[in-house]
Amino acid sequence: MATLDWSQCEAVESVPGKMSGAWVFRNTRMPVHVVFENLGDMNTQELIEQYGVTQEQVDSVLEFVSRSLENPTPLPEELAVSHAHSL
């Protein structure tokens, strides 16, 4: 299983005390996970209008995820072992 290293995506940030440190679009309070939760029901233009993010931000996040899935980062050993035991 691969993990996403959001610190490598310039369009997002995690600030302690801002949205409990969740990854949000830079300079907003809009959590990144909202894009993925709503892509089945909304197109990117609707997301932009509804949540006040830019086309560039959405494109950057989607491109980051696509690149990350092509070249996944493996789970650290201790998490991989923990995950295997939970199956």
Beta strands, then each sheet from edge to edge (+ up, - down):
strand 1: 2-3
strand 2: 12-13
strand 3: 24-25
strand 4: 73-74
sheet 1: 1+ 4-
sheet 2: 2+ 3-
end
